[in-house]
């Protein structure tokens, strides 16, 4: 009976090892695909940023220059969003004031009509 239990335990461990091997192969394949996608993305970014973005005609950008350019674009984007938010708030405020003025004009018109 002990021998049978040992065989079953060995069989379970063998299955577990096979499953772990399968998972490892899947992870390696996924990592390889991710690496290729990253390489492709990096190439695309380099093509977009080089060479006109740096103002260097005919020279390829370094990765650091591309990173700096992406960082700069990101910061400009954030500043634009903040500016847009401020302008939206200002617009809302002006619209509120305009409504108040319109309401006051209507009250004034009504009062003038009553006085006549």
N, CA, C and O of each residue as an XYZ file, in Angstrom:
464
protein
N       0.833     -1.200      0.000
C       0.000      0.000      0.000
C       0.878      1.264      0.000
O       0.583      2.227     -0.707
N       1.935      1.253      0.782
C       2.849      2.390      0.842
C       3.507      2.595     -0.514
O       3.715      3.724     -0.958
N       3.836      1.461     -1.175
C       4.442      1.560     -2.501
C       3.462      2.183     -3.494
O       3.859      2.978     -4.347
N       2.206      1.828     -3.384
C       1.166      2.371     -4.267
C       0.995      3.873     -4.029
O       0.890      4.644     -4.983
N       0.968      4.287     -2.768
C       0.845      5.702     -2.437
C       2.051      6.484     -2.952
O       1.914      7.615     -3.418
N       3.225      5.877     -2.865
C       4.443      6.527     -3.350
C       4.385      6.699     -4.870
O       4.785      7.740     -5.392
N       3.898      5.698     -5.570
C       3.758      5.785     -7.020
C       2.780      6.891     -7.399
O       3.022      7.653     -8.335
N       1.659      6.973     -6.654
C       0.667      8.019     -6.923
C       1.251      9.408     -6.670
O       1.006     10.333     -7.443
N       2.012      9.556     -5.604
C       2.641     10.840     -5.284
C       3.637     11.218     -6.373
O       3.715     12.377     -6.782
N       4.402     10.227     -6.841
C       5.364     10.491     -7.915
C       4.636     10.896     -9.194
O       5.079     11.790     -9.916
N       3.518     10.232     -9.465
C       2.744     10.557    -10.668
C       2.195     11.976    -10.560
O       2.228     12.729    -11.533
N       1.685     12.351     -9.372
C       1.180     13.702     -9.167
C       2.300     14.730     -9.353
O       2.100     15.767     -9.986
N       3.458     14.441     -8.807
C       4.584     15.360     -8.939
C       5.021     15.478    -10.393
O       5.383     16.563    -10.848
N       4.991     14.373    -11.119
C       5.362     14.405    -12.528
C       4.383     15.285    -13.300
O       4.792     16.064    -14.162
N       3.092     15.164    -12.994
C       2.096     16.011    -13.645
C       2.301     17.479    -13.290
O       2.172     18.362    -14.137
N       2.621     17.722    -12.019
C       2.871     19.099    -11.597
C       4.084     19.677    -12.325
O       4.069     20.833    -12.749
N       5.125     18.870    -12.466
C       6.323     19.323    -13.174
C       6.006     19.594    -14.646
O       6.496     20.567    -15.221
N       5.203     18.752    -15.241
C       4.817     18.975    -16.636
C       4.034     20.277    -16.768
O       4.257     21.057    -17.693
N       3.115     20.503    -15.833
C       2.314     21.728    -15.863
C       3.199     22.956    -15.647
O       3.016     23.980    -16.305
N       4.150     22.852    -14.731
C       5.062     23.962    -14.499
C       5.906     24.232    -15.755
O       6.157     25.387    -16.099
N       6.335     23.180    -16.424
C       7.093     23.344    -17.656
C       6.262     24.009    -18.739
O       6.749     24.872    -19.469
N       4.999     23.600    -18.836
C       4.102     24.212    -19.817
C       3.913     25.689    -19.518
O       3.959     26.522    -20.423
N       3.701     26.015    -18.250
C       3.539     27.418    -17.861
C       4.800     28.224    -18.150
O       4.730     29.363    -18.612
N       5.945     27.625    -17.873
C       7.203     28.317    -18.136
C       7.346     28.608    -19.631
O       7.749     29.707    -20.012
N       7.018     27.627    -20.479
C       7.100     27.850    -21.928
C       6.147     28.956    -22.364
O       6.498     29.784    -23.204
N       4.938     28.973    -21.793
C       3.977     30.031    -22.123
C       4.499     31.401    -21.692
O       4.387     32.382    -22.426
N       5.070     31.449    -20.494
C       5.631     32.717    -20.009
C       6.791     33.179    -20.870
O       6.901     34.366    -21.180
N       7.651     32.263    -21.257
C       8.778     32.634    -22.117
C       8.291     33.144    -23.472
O       8.811     34.123    -24.007
N       7.284     32.463    -24.015
C       6.732     32.897    -25.302
C       6.098     34.279    -25.171
O       6.282     35.133    -26.038
N       5.346     34.502    -24.081
C       4.734     35.812    -23.834
C       5.779     36.896    -23.659
O       5.623     38.009    -24.162
N       6.847     36.567    -22.943
C       7.924     37.541    -22.744
C       8.600     37.857    -24.077
O       8.960     39.006    -24.336
N       8.768     36.855    -24.909
C       9.361     37.084    -26.225
C       8.489     37.983    -27.086
O       8.994     38.876    -27.767
N       7.180     37.750    -27.059
C       6.258     38.603    -27.825
C       6.280     40.026    -27.284
O       6.285     40.986    -28.055
N       6.292     40.164    -25.959
C       6.332     41.503    -25.356
C       7.629     42.218    -25.742
O       7.623     43.421    -26.004
N       8.725     41.488    -25.775
C      10.018     42.080    -26.147
C       9.969     42.564    -27.594
O      10.453     43.654    -27.898
N       9.392     41.768    -28.483
C       9.279     42.166    -29.885
C       8.364     43.374    -30.046
O       8.653     44.273    -30.835
N       7.253     43.398    -29.294
C       6.343     44.544    -29.355
C       7.038     45.809    -28.859
O       6.878     46.882    -29.442
N       7.802     45.679    -27.788
C       8.541     46.821    -27.255
C       9.569     47.323    -28.266
O       9.730     48.529    -28.457
N      10.254     46.393    -28.904
C      11.243     46.767    -29.914
C      10.562     47.492    -31.075
O      11.075     48.494    -31.572
N       9.421     46.990    -31.498
C       8.673     47.623    -32.589
C       8.203     49.018    -32.183
O       8.302     49.963    -32.966
N       7.689     49.144    -30.953
C       7.228     50.440    -30.459
C       8.393     51.423    -30.388
O       8.262     52.585    -30.772
N       9.518     50.950    -29.899
C      10.719     51.794    -29.801
C      11.121     52.283    -31.190
O      11.454     53.455    -31.363
N      11.093     51.402    -32.167
C      11.437     51.782    -33.533
C      10.470     52.835    -34.054
O      10.886     53.809    -34.681
N       9.176     52.640    -33.794
C       8.181     53.613    -34.244
C       8.399     54.969    -33.598
O       8.313     55.997    -34.271
N       8.680     54.987    -32.299
C       8.922     56.251    -31.593
C      10.155     56.934    -32.163
O      10.153     58.145    -32.383
N      11.199     56.165    -32.402
C      12.432     56.734    -32.955
C      12.168     57.335    -34.335
O      12.700     58.393    -34.669
N      11.339     56.651    -35.140
C      11.036     57.165    -36.476
C      10.241     58.457    -36.397
O      10.466     59.383    -37.176
N       9.305     58.513    -35.445
C       8.481     59.716    -35.293
C       9.323     60.885    -34.809
O       9.172     62.007    -35.292
N      10.196     60.627    -33.872
C      10.973     61.706    -33.260
C      12.218     62.096    -34.049
O      12.762     63.178    -33.829
N      12.664     61.276    -34.926
C      13.928     61.542    -35.612
C      13.686     61.914    -37.058
O      12.757     61.374    -37.660
N      14.458     62.797    -37.650
C      15.411     63.702    -37.022
C      14.810     65.077    -36.804
O      15.372     65.878    -36.058
N      13.678     65.373    -37.438
C      13.116     66.726    -37.404
C      12.775     67.188    -35.996
O      12.921     68.368    -35.679
N      12.326     66.275    -35.152
C      11.913     66.665    -33.801
C      13.069     67.241    -33.009
O      12.865     68.092    -32.144
N      14.267     66.795    -33.291
C      15.424     67.302    -32.560
C      16.074     68.466    -33.279
O      16.950     69.132    -32.727
N      15.650     68.714    -34.506
C      16.239     69.794    -35.267
C      17.613     69.461    -35.806
O      18.383     70.353    -36.162
N      17.919     68.182    -35.865
C      19.228     67.750    -36.364
C      18.989     67.022    -37.685
O      18.623     65.847    -37.691
N      19.192     67.707    -38.786
C      18.935     67.120    -40.097
C      19.931     66.010    -40.387
O      21.143     66.191    -40.270
N      19.397     64.863    -40.766
C      20.242     63.764    -41.199
C      20.869     62.942    -40.095
O      21.592     61.993    -40.400
N      20.637     63.248    -38.836
C      21.226     62.479    -37.743
C      20.123     61.791    -36.950
O      19.068     62.374    -36.699
N      20.373     60.565    -36.564
C      19.403     59.822    -35.768
C      19.510     60.267    -34.307
O      20.579     60.652    -33.833
N      18.407     60.205    -33.629
C      18.389     60.571    -32.213
C      18.865     59.408    -31.365
O      18.739     58.245    -31.748
N      19.410     59.737    -30.218
C      19.741     58.695    -29.249
C      18.471     58.354    -28.480
O      17.500     59.110    -28.500
N      18.488     57.217    -27.808
C      17.326     56.828    -27.004
C      17.038     57.879    -25.936
O      15.879     58.190    -25.660
N      18.100     58.427    -25.336
C      17.917     59.435    -24.293
C      17.224     60.671    -24.852
O      16.369     61.254    -24.184
N      17.582     61.079    -26.072
C      16.928     62.231    -26.686
C      15.451     61.949    -26.941
O      14.601     62.823    -26.767
N      15.161     60.727    -27.354
C      13.764     60.351    -27.589
C      13.000     60.369    -26.275
O      11.871     60.857    -26.212
N      13.615     59.836    -25.228
C      12.967     59.825    -23.911
C      12.688     61.251    -23.457
O      11.603     61.548    -22.958
N      13.665     62.130    -23.629
C      13.482     63.530    -23.245
C      12.374     64.184    -24.068
O      11.579     64.959    -23.535
N      12.320     63.876    -25.354
C      11.286     64.453    -26.215
C       9.906     63.956    -25.781
O       8.960     64.742    -25.716
N       9.784     62.680    -25.489
C       8.512     62.120    -25.020
C       8.125     62.755    -23.692
O       6.959     63.083    -23.474
N       9.106     62.930    -22.801
C       8.844     63.572    -21.504
C       8.363     65.009    -21.711
O       7.422     65.457    -21.056
N       9.021     65.730    -22.634
C       8.639     67.113    -22.926
C       7.210     67.165    -23.476
O       6.408     68.003    -23.065
N       6.909     66.271    -24.400
C       5.552     66.241    -24.975
C       4.528     65.931    -23.893
O       3.445     66.515    -23.866
N       4.876     65.015    -23.007
C       3.974     64.659    -21.913
C       3.728     65.857    -20.990
O       2.594     66.113    -20.584
N       4.789     66.580    -20.665
C       4.647     67.762    -19.806
C       3.813     68.839    -20.496
O       2.966     69.474    -19.867
N       4.056     69.041    -21.787
C       3.266     70.027    -22.539
C       1.792     69.619    -22.579
O       0.902     70.464    -22.483
N       1.552     68.345    -22.718
C       0.181     67.838    -22.720
C      -0.491     68.112    -21.382
O      -1.644     68.542    -21.337
N       0.233     67.862    -20.290
C      -0.302     68.114    -18.951
C      -0.595     69.600    -18.760
O      -1.639     69.970    -18.223
N       0.335     70.451    -19.205
C       0.126     71.896    -19.096
C      -1.089     72.333    -19.919
O      -1.857     73.196    -19.494
N      -1.252     71.737    -21.086
C      -2.406     72.070    -21.917
C      -3.709     71.694    -21.223
O      -4.687     72.440    -21.265
N      -3.708     70.518    -20.578
C      -4.904     70.092    -19.847
C      -5.213     71.049    -18.701
O      -6.369     71.399    -18.465
N      -4.170     71.467    -17.995
C      -4.367     72.400    -16.881
C      -4.883     73.744    -17.390
O      -5.776     74.344    -16.793
N      -4.310     74.207    -18.500
C      -4.754     75.476    -19.104
C      -6.201     75.361    -19.567
O      -6.999     76.279    -19.377
N      -6.530     74.226    -20.174
C      -7.914     74.005    -20.620
C      -8.880     74.032    -19.434
O      -9.969     74.598    -19.525
N      -8.476     73.419    -18.327
C      -9.314     73.409    -17.132
C      -9.525     74.836    -16.622
O     -10.643     75.212    -16.268
N      -8.446     75.632    -16.586
C      -8.557     77.028    -16.140
C      -9.482     77.815    -17.062
O     -10.310     78.598    -16.597
N      -9.341     77.608    -18.360
C     -10.187     78.322    -19.316
C     -11.651     77.901    -19.182
O     -12.550     78.730    -19.323
N     -11.890     76.630    -18.913
C     -13.258     76.154    -18.702
C     -13.865     76.817    -17.466
O     -15.023     77.233    -17.475
N     -13.065     76.908    -16.405
C     -13.549     77.556    -15.188
C     -13.836     79.034    -15.445
O     -14.853     79.561    -14.992
N     -12.941     79.700    -16.171
C     -13.139     81.105    -16.499
C     -14.378     81.291    -17.354
O     -15.155     82.221    -17.136
N     -14.564     80.417    -18.316
C     -15.746     80.482    -19.182
C     -17.022     80.285    -18.370
O     -18.002     81.005    -18.565
N     -17.013     79.328    -17.474
C     -18.181     79.096    -16.620
C     -18.502     80.323    -15.779
O     -19.660     80.714    -15.635
N     -17.448     80.924    -15.225
C     -17.631     82.124    -14.416
C     -18.230     83.260    -15.248
O     -19.152     83.944    -14.805
N     -17.703     83.450    -16.445
C     -18.211     84.525    -17.317
C     -19.649     84.266    -17.745
O     -20.451     85.195    -17.839
N     -19.969     83.009    -18.002
C     -21.347     82.685    -18.372
C     -22.308     82.968    -17.218
O     -23.416     83.460    -17.427
N     -21.870     82.651    -16.007
C     -22.688     82.927    -14.830
C     -22.908     84.431    -14.681
O     -24.025     84.876    -14.420
N     -21.840     85.213    -14.849
C     -21.968     86.670    -14.759
C     -22.878     87.198    -15.855
O     -23.676     88.105    -15.621
N     -22.759     86.631    -17.054
C     -23.599     87.063    -18.165
C     -25.071     86.791    -17.858
O     -25.935     87.617    -18.153
N     -25.347     85.641    -17.271
C     -26.735     85.329    -16.894
C     -27.256     86.314    -15.849
O     -28.401     86.762    -15.910
N     -26.386     86.641    -14.889
C     -26.785     87.600    -13.856
C     -27.083     88.964    -14.476
O     -28.079     89.602    -14.138
N     -26.211     89.406    -15.387
C     -26.411     90.703    -16.045
C     -27.698     90.666    -16.858
O     -28.473     91.622    -16.829
N     -27.937     89.571    -17.583
C     -29.158     89.459    -18.372
C     -30.394     89.521    -17.481
O     -31.388     90.164    -17.819
N     -30.315     88.843    -16.340
C     -31.447     88.874    -15.409
C     -31.657     90.289    -14.884
O     -32.796     90.737    -14.753
N     -30.573     90.995    -14.582
C     -30.683     92.373    -14.101
C     -31.248     93.287    -15.179
O     -32.033     94.188    -14.882
N     -30.852     93.059    -16.432
C     -31.379     93.861    -17.539
C     -32.880     93.639    -17.673
O     -33.639     94.580    -17.905
N     -33.295     92.401    -17.526
C     -34.726     92.092    -17.618
C     -35.499     92.785    -16.497
O     -36.584     93.321    -16.724
N     -34.942     92.772    -15.296
C     -35.587     93.452    -14.166
C     -35.663     94.953    -14.446
O     -36.683     95.586    -14.177
N     -34.589     95.515    -14.983
C     -34.549     96.937    -15.305
C     -35.585     97.269    -16.379
O     -36.297     98.266    -16.259
N     -35.677     96.450    -17.422
C     -36.672     96.670    -18.470
C     -38.086     96.638    -17.894
O     -38.931     97.473    -18.214
N     -38.309     95.663    -17.049
C     -39.634     95.525    -16.445
C     -39.955     96.754    -15.590
O     -41.069     97.277    -15.625
N     -38.960     97.203    -14.825
C     -39.164     98.382    -13.988
C     -39.429     99.623    -14.843
O     -40.291    100.432    -14.500
N     -38.704     99.782    -15.947
C     -38.915    100.920    -16.840
C     -40.291    100.882    -17.461
O     -40.954    101.911    -17.591
N     -40.721     99.688    -17.847
C     -42.073     99.574    -18.415
C     -43.125     99.936    -17.391
O     -44.123    100.570    -17.733
N     -42.929     99.552    -16.150
C     -43.898     99.861    -15.087
C     -43.908    101.366    -14.817
O     -44.961    101.930    -14.522
N     -42.746    102.023    -14.915
C     -42.685    103.452    -14.666
C     -43.393    104.242    -15.767
O     -43.938    105.313    -15.502
N     -43.391    103.732    -16.986
C     -44.046    104.439    -18.084
C     -45.530    104.292    -17.920
O     -46.295    104.809    -18.733
